[in-house]
Amino acid sequence: MKAALIITATVVVFLSASLSWAHGTRGDAEEGIGIRVVAEYDDGDPMSYGNVEVISPDGGVVFQTGRTDRNGVFMFAPDQPGKWRITISDEMGHRLVLGRQIDMEKGGKIEAATSRGTTAPGVSRREGIVAGVSIIFGLFSLFYGWKARLVSRKPTLTQE
């Protein structure tokens, strides 16, 4: 019984720790010679070496694939106007999707407004930590309450 309780407590601790360290992503696409995409986590760290997939406006065809650099930056040069979709994902479950409307002027110059995209986690880091600690205290309270109830039920020997 003790082993099962210890295993359960250990699993709860590890699950609550992974929830408390989760974070979201955010990104930006800027115009220039091409489109410069910057991907980062919500704490400011770059999404280094993330997988990038650029989808063209004509029917969802994959235009380009690649990886961000160590600073979370990726560049591509669109060849037609329309709504482009850029998807960036790391191999830890984070994913950022940016939509970008591209207009081409005479001579093929890119005209596009800067757009930002954000994917926030379900809970903030602080909420995850509080939830994890609360679960741990709740489980231990239940365990010690149950244990105290068992001890109080045992008959005691009295001397006469």
PyRosetta script that sets phi, psi and omega in degrees:
from pyrosetta import init, pose_from_sequence

init()
pose = pose_from_sequence("MKAALIITATVVVFLSASLSWAHGTRGDAEEGIGIRVVAEYDDGDPMSYGNVEVISPDGGVVFQTGRTDRNGVFMFAPDQPGKWRITISDEMGHRLVLGRQIDMEKGGKIEAATSRGTTAPGVSRREGIVAGVSIIFGLFSLFYGWKARLVSRKPTLTQE")
pose.set_psi(1, -41.6)
pose.set_omega(1, 179.7)
pose.set_phi(2, -64.3)
pose.set_psi(2, -38.4)
pose.set_omega(2, -178.9)
pose.set_phi(3, -63.7)
pose.set_psi(3, -41.5)
pose.set_omega(3, 179.2)
pose.set_phi(4, -64.1)
pose.set_psi(4, -39.6)
pose.set_omega(4, 179.6)
pose.set_phi(5, -66.4)
pose.set_psi(5, -41.6)
pose.set_omega(5, 179.7)
pose.set_phi(6, -65.7)
pose.set_psi(6, -41.4)
pose.set_omega(6, 178.9)
pose.set_phi(7, -64.4)
pose.set_psi(7, -43.9)
pose.set_omega(7, 178.8)
pose.set_phi(8, -61.4)
pose.set_psi(8, -44.5)
pose.set_omega(8, 179.6)
pose.set_phi(9, -63.3)
pose.set_psi(9, -40.6)
pose.set_omega(9, 179.3)
pose.set_phi(10, -63.5)
pose.set_psi(10, -44.4)
pose.set_omega(10, 179.0)
pose.set_phi(11, -61.8)
pose.set_psi(11, -43.0)
pose.set_omega(11, 179.5)
pose.set_phi(12, -62.4)
pose.set_psi(12, -41.3)
pose.set_omega(12, 179.7)
pose.set_phi(13, -62.8)
pose.set_psi(13, -45.4)
pose.set_omega(13, -179.1)
pose.set_phi(14, -67.7)
pose.set_psi(14, -38.7)
pose.set_omega(14, 178.3)
pose.set_phi(15, -66.7)
pose.set_psi(15, -41.1)
pose.set_omega(15, 179.9)
pose.set_phi(16, -69.3)
pose.set_psi(16, -32.9)
pose.set_omega(16, 178.4)
pose.set_phi(17, -67.4)
pose.set_psi(17, -40.2)
pose.set_omega(17, -179.6)
pose.set_phi(18, -68.0)
pose.set_psi(18, -34.5)
pose.set_omega(18, 176.5)
pose.set_phi(19, -67.6)
pose.set_psi(19, -37.6)
pose.set_omega(19, -175.4)
pose.set_phi(20, -74.2)
pose.set_psi(20, -21.7)
pose.set_omega(20, -179.8)
pose.set_phi(21, -98.1)
pose.set_psi(21, 2.4)
pose.set_omega(21, 178.8)
pose.set_phi(22, -70.6)
pose.set_psi(22, 149.9)
pose.set_omega(22, 176.9)
pose.set_phi(23, -149.1)
pose.set_psi(23, 165.7)
pose.set_omega(23, -177.3)
pose.set_phi(24, -94.5)
pose.set_psi(24, -171.3)
pose.set_omega(24, 180.0)
pose.set_phi(25, -129.6)
pose.set_psi(25, 161.0)
pose.set_omega(25, 172.9)
pose.set_phi(26, -149.2)
pose.set_psi(26, 156.9)
pose.set_omega(26, -176.9)
pose.set_phi(27, -153.1)
pose.set_psi(27, 171.0)
pose.set_omega(27, -177.3)
pose.set_phi(28, -148.5)
pose.set_psi(28, 141.7)
pose.set_omega(28, 175.4)
pose.set_phi(29, -123.7)
pose.set_psi(29, 123.2)
pose.set_omega(29, -176.4)
pose.set_phi(30, -119.4)
pose.set_psi(30, 150.3)
pose.set_omega(30, 179.0)
pose.set_phi(31, -88.1)
pose.set_psi(31, 162.1)
pose.set_omega(31, 178.0)
pose.set_phi(32, 175.5)
pose.set_psi(32, -133.5)
pose.set_omega(32, 174.0)
pose.set_phi(33, -65.0)
pose.set_psi(33, -37.5)
pose.set_omega(33, 174.6)
pose.set_phi(34, -136.1)
pose.set_psi(34, -157.7)
pose.set_omega(34, 176.3)
pose.set_phi(35, -104.4)
pose.set_psi(35, 122.4)
pose.set_omega(35, 178.9)
pose.set_phi(36, -100.3)
pose.set_psi(36, 120.1)
pose.set_omega(36, -179.2)
pose.set_phi(37, -107.1)
pose.set_psi(37, 128.7)
pose.set_omega(37, 177.6)
pose.set_phi(38, -116.0)
pose.set_psi(38, 123.6)
pose.set_omega(38, -179.9)
pose.set_phi(39, -118.4)
pose.set_psi(39, 132.4)
pose.set_omega(39, 179.1)
pose.set_phi(40, -149.3)
pose.set_psi(40, 162.0)
pose.set_omega(40, 175.2)
pose.set_phi(41, -80.0)
pose.set_psi(41, 164.2)
pose.set_omega(41, -176.0)
pose.set_phi(42, -68.3)
pose.set_psi(42, -12.5)
pose.set_omega(42, 175.7)
pose.set_phi(43, -91.4)
pose.set_psi(43, 4.1)
pose.set_omega(43, 176.2)
pose.set_phi(44, 99.0)
pose.set_psi(44, -12.0)
pose.set_omega(44, 178.3)
pose.set_phi(45, -70.6)
pose.set_psi(45, 140.4)
pose.set_omega(45, 180.0)
pose.set_phi(46, -71.6)
pose.set_psi(46, 149.2)
pose.set_omega(46, 175.3)
pose.set_phi(47, -85.6)
pose.set_psi(47, 78.0)
pose.set_omega(47, -174.3)
pose.set_phi(48, -68.5)
pose.set_psi(48, 136.3)
pose.set_omega(48, 174.0)
pose.set_phi(49, 56.3)
pose.set_psi(49, 34.5)
pose.set_omega(49, 177.0)
pose.set_phi(50, -76.5)
pose.set_psi(50, 149.2)
pose.set_omega(50, 177.7)
pose.set_phi(51, -75.2)
pose.set_psi(51, 131.1)
pose.set_omega(51, -178.6)
pose.set_phi(52, -118.3)
pose.set_psi(52, 138.2)
pose.set_omega(52, 174.8)
pose.set_phi(53, -133.9)
pose.set_psi(53, 122.8)
pose.set_omega(53, 179.7)
pose.set_phi(54, -105.7)
pose.set_psi(54, 122.5)
pose.set_omega(54, -178.8)
pose.set_phi(55, -106.1)
pose.set_psi(55, 127.6)
pose.set_omega(55, -179.2)
pose.set_phi(56, -77.6)
pose.set_psi(56, 163.3)
pose.set_omega(56, -178.0)
pose.set_phi(57, -71.6)
pose.set_psi(57, -18.4)
pose.set_omega(57, -174.6)
pose.set_phi(58, -87.5)
pose.set_psi(58, 78.4)
pose.set_omega(58, 171.6)
pose.set_phi(59, 80.8)
pose.set_psi(59, 20.5)
pose.set_omega(59, 174.7)
pose.set_phi(60, 76.1)
pose.set_psi(60, 27.7)
pose.set_omega(60, 178.2)
pose.set_phi(61, -79.1)
pose.set_psi(61, 136.4)
pose.set_omega(61, 177.7)
pose.set_phi(62, -70.8)
pose.set_psi(62, 116.7)
pose.set_omega(62, -178.2)
pose.set_phi(63, -85.3)
pose.set_psi(63, -41.6)
pose.set_omega(63, -176.5)
pose.set_phi(64, -158.2)
pose.set_psi(64, 146.2)
pose.set_omega(64, 172.6)
pose.set_phi(65, -128.3)
pose.set_psi(65, 159.6)
pose.set_omega(65, 179.7)
pose.set_phi(66, 174.5)
pose.set_psi(66, -159.0)
pose.set_omega(66, 179.4)
pose.set_phi(67, -134.1)
pose.set_psi(67, 151.6)
pose.set_omega(67, 172.3)
pose.set_phi(68, -73.1)
pose.set_psi(68, 160.9)
pose.set_omega(68, 175.3)
pose.set_phi(69, -83.2)
pose.set_psi(69, -172.5)
pose.set_omega(69, -176.3)
pose.set_phi(70, -66.9)
pose.set_psi(70, -17.1)
pose.set_omega(70, 177.1)
pose.set_phi(71, -94.4)
pose.set_psi(71, 6.1)
pose.set_omega(71, 179.9)
pose.set_phi(72, 77.0)
pose.set_psi(72, 24.1)
pose.set_omega(72, -175.9)
pose.set_phi(73, -108.7)
pose.set_psi(73, 139.5)
pose.set_omega(73, 176.3)
pose.set_phi(74, -140.4)
pose.set_psi(74, 140.6)
pose.set_omega(74, 178.7)
pose.set_phi(75, -126.2)
pose.set_psi(75, 145.8)
pose.set_omega(75, 172.8)
pose.set_phi(76, -148.7)
pose.set_psi(76, 158.9)
pose.set_omega(76, -179.3)
pose.set_phi(77, -118.0)
pose.set_psi(77, 104.7)
pose.set_omega(77, 179.2)
pose.set_phi(78, -67.4)
pose.set_psi(78, 147.5)
pose.set_omega(78, -177.3)
pose.set_phi(79, -111.1)
pose.set_psi(79, 3.9)
pose.set_omega(79, 179.2)
pose.set_phi(80, -153.3)
pose.set_psi(80, 155.8)
pose.set_omega(80, 177.8)
pose.set_phi(81, -76.2)
pose.set_psi(81, 161.6)
pose.set_omega(81, 177.5)
pose.set_phi(82, 134.6)
pose.set_psi(82, -174.2)
pose.set_omega(82, -178.3)
pose.set_phi(83, -91.3)
pose.set_psi(83, 114.7)
pose.set_omega(83, 178.8)
pose.set_phi(84, -99.1)
pose.set_psi(84, 147.9)
pose.set_omega(84, 178.4)
pose.set_phi(85, -123.8)
pose.set_psi(85, 127.5)
pose.set_omega(85, 179.9)
pose.set_phi(86, -115.6)
pose.set_psi(86, 123.4)
pose.set_omega(86, 179.0)
pose.set_phi(87, -116.0)
pose.set_psi(87, 126.7)
pose.set_omega(87, 178.6)
pose.set_phi(88, -123.3)
pose.set_psi(88, 129.2)
pose.set_omega(88, 178.9)
pose.set_phi(89, -141.0)
pose.set_psi(89, 141.8)
pose.set_omega(89, 173.1)
pose.set_phi(90, -96.7)
pose.set_psi(90, 177.8)
pose.set_omega(90, -177.4)
pose.set_phi(91, -92.1)
pose.set_psi(91, 20.8)
pose.set_omega(91, 179.3)
pose.set_phi(92, -116.8)
pose.set_psi(92, 11.4)
pose.set_omega(92, 176.7)
pose.set_phi(93, 98.8)
pose.set_psi(93, -1.7)
pose.set_omega(93, 178.2)
pose.set_phi(94, -87.3)
pose.set_psi(94, 141.7)
pose.set_omega(94, -178.4)
pose.set_phi(95, -145.0)
pose.set_psi(95, 137.0)
pose.set_omega(95, 179.6)
pose.set_phi(96, -127.6)
pose.set_psi(96, 128.6)
pose.set_omega(96, 178.3)
pose.set_phi(97, -121.4)
pose.set_psi(97, 122.9)
pose.set_omega(97, 178.5)
pose.set_phi(98, -116.0)
pose.set_psi(98, 133.4)
pose.set_omega(98, 172.4)
pose.set_phi(99, -102.6)
pose.set_psi(99, 142.0)
pose.set_omega(99, -174.6)
pose.set_phi(100, -143.0)
pose.set_psi(100, 121.0)
pose.set_omega(100, 176.8)
pose.set_phi(101, -89.1)
pose.set_psi(101, 122.8)
pose.set_omega(101, -177.9)
pose.set_phi(102, -112.4)
pose.set_psi(102, 128.7)
pose.set_omega(102, 173.3)
pose.set_phi(103, -116.5)
pose.set_psi(103, 139.0)
pose.set_omega(103, -179.5)
pose.set_phi(104, -108.7)
pose.set_psi(104, 130.1)
pose.set_omega(104, 175.0)
pose.set_phi(105, -86.8)
pose.set_psi(105, 180.0)
pose.set_omega(105, 174.6)
pose.set_phi(106, -60.7)
pose.set_psi(106, 137.3)
pose.set_omega(106, -178.9)
pose.set_phi(107, 87.5)
pose.set_psi(107, 1.6)
pose.set_omega(107, 175.0)
pose.set_phi(108, 81.4)
pose.set_psi(108, 13.4)
pose.set_omega(108, 179.4)
pose.set_phi(109, -70.3)
pose.set_psi(109, 140.6)
pose.set_omega(109, -177.4)
pose.set_phi(110, -83.2)
pose.set_psi(110, 128.7)
pose.set_omega(110, 175.5)
pose.set_phi(111, -121.4)
pose.set_psi(111, 111.1)
pose.set_omega(111, 179.9)
pose.set_phi(112, -152.3)
pose.set_psi(112, 143.2)
pose.set_omega(112, 176.3)
pose.set_phi(113, -82.5)
pose.set_psi(113, 147.3)
pose.set_omega(113, 178.7)
pose.set_phi(114, -66.2)
pose.set_psi(114, 134.0)
pose.set_omega(114, 177.5)
pose.set_phi(115, -126.4)
pose.set_psi(115, 146.4)
pose.set_omega(115, 178.4)
pose.set_phi(116, -119.5)
pose.set_psi(116, 145.9)
pose.set_omega(116, 175.8)
pose.set_phi(117, -128.9)
pose.set_psi(117, 147.3)
pose.set_omega(117, 179.8)
pose.set_phi(118, -140.0)
pose.set_psi(118, 136.5)
pose.set_omega(118, 171.9)
pose.set_phi(119, -121.5)
pose.set_psi(119, 108.0)
pose.set_omega(119, -177.7)
pose.set_phi(120, -91.6)
pose.set_psi(120, 148.6)
pose.set_omega(120, 177.2)
pose.set_phi(121, -71.3)
pose.set_psi(121, 168.4)
pose.set_omega(121, 179.6)
pose.set_phi(122, -63.8)
pose.set_psi(122, -36.9)
pose.set_omega(122, 179.0)
pose.set_phi(123, -133.7)
pose.set_psi(123, 154.0)
pose.set_omega(123, 177.4)
pose.set_phi(124, -76.7)
pose.set_psi(124, 167.0)
pose.set_omega(124, -180.0)
pose.set_phi(125, -60.5)
pose.set_psi(125, -44.1)
pose.set_omega(125, -179.8)
pose.set_phi(126, -63.2)
pose.set_psi(126, -43.0)
pose.set_omega(126, 179.0)
pose.set_phi(127, -63.7)
pose.set_psi(127, -38.3)
pose.set_omega(127, 178.4)
pose.set_phi(128, -64.5)
pose.set_psi(128, -41.0)
pose.set_omega(128, 178.9)
pose.set_phi(129, -65.4)
pose.set_psi(129, -45.4)
pose.set_omega(129, 179.4)
pose.set_phi(130, -62.3)
pose.set_psi(130, -42.5)
pose.set_omega(130, 179.6)
pose.set_phi(131, -63.9)
pose.set_psi(131, -42.6)
pose.set_omega(131, 179.7)
pose.set_phi(132, -63.3)
pose.set_psi(132, -46.6)
pose.set_omega(132, 179.0)
pose.set_phi(133, -64.3)
pose.set_psi(133, -39.0)
pose.set_omega(133, 178.4)
pose.set_phi(134, -63.2)
pose.set_psi(134, -41.0)
pose.set_omega(134, 178.5)
pose.set_phi(135, -63.7)
pose.set_psi(135, -43.6)
pose.set_omega(135, -179.8)
pose.set_phi(136, -62.7)
pose.set_psi(136, -48.1)
pose.set_omega(136, 178.7)
pose.set_phi(137, -62.8)
pose.set_psi(137, -38.8)
pose.set_omega(137, 178.5)
pose.set_phi(138, -63.1)
pose.set_psi(138, -43.6)
pose.set_omega(138, 179.4)
pose.set_phi(139, -65.4)
pose.set_psi(139, -43.0)
pose.set_omega(139, 178.8)
pose.set_phi(140, -67.0)
pose.set_psi(140, -35.6)
pose.set_omega(140, 176.7)
pose.set_phi(141, -63.6)
pose.set_psi(141, -43.5)
pose.set_omega(141, 177.3)
pose.set_phi(142, -61.2)
pose.set_psi(142, -44.4)
pose.set_omega(142, -178.5)
pose.set_phi(143, -62.2)
pose.set_psi(143, -49.3)
pose.set_omega(143, -177.4)
pose.set_phi(144, -71.3)
pose.set_psi(144, -30.1)
pose.set_omega(144, 173.6)
pose.set_phi(145, -65.3)
pose.set_psi(145, -43.4)
pose.set_omega(145, 177.6)
pose.set_phi(146, -63.8)
pose.set_psi(146, -42.8)
pose.set_omega(146, -179.8)
pose.set_phi(147, -64.4)
pose.set_psi(147, -42.0)
pose.set_omega(147, 178.7)
pose.set_phi(148, -64.8)
pose.set_psi(148, -35.9)
pose.set_omega(148, 178.6)
pose.set_phi(149, -65.6)
pose.set_psi(149, -41.0)
pose.set_omega(149, 178.5)
pose.set_phi(150, -64.7)
pose.set_psi(150, -40.8)
pose.set_omega(150, -179.4)
pose.set_phi(151, -66.0)
pose.set_psi(151, -38.3)
pose.set_omega(151, -178.2)
pose.set_phi(152, -72.3)
pose.set_psi(152, -19.6)
pose.set_omega(152, 179.2)
pose.set_phi(153, -82.2)
pose.set_psi(153, -20.8)
pose.set_omega(153, -178.0)
pose.set_phi(154, -67.4)
pose.set_psi(154, 134.2)
pose.set_omega(154, 177.7)
pose.set_phi(155, -69.5)
pose.set_psi(155, 142.4)
pose.set_omega(155, 178.6)
pose.set_phi(156, -107.5)
pose.set_psi(156, 147.7)
pose.set_omega(156, 178.2)
pose.set_phi(157, -83.5)
pose.set_psi(157, 130.0)
pose.set_omega(157, 178.0)
pose.set_phi(158, -113.7)
pose.set_psi(158, 146.0)
pose.set_omega(158, 178.0)
pose.set_phi(159, -93.1)
pose.set_psi(159, 138.0)
pose.set_omega(159, 178.1)
pose.set_phi(160, -110.9)
pose.dump_pdb("model.pdb")
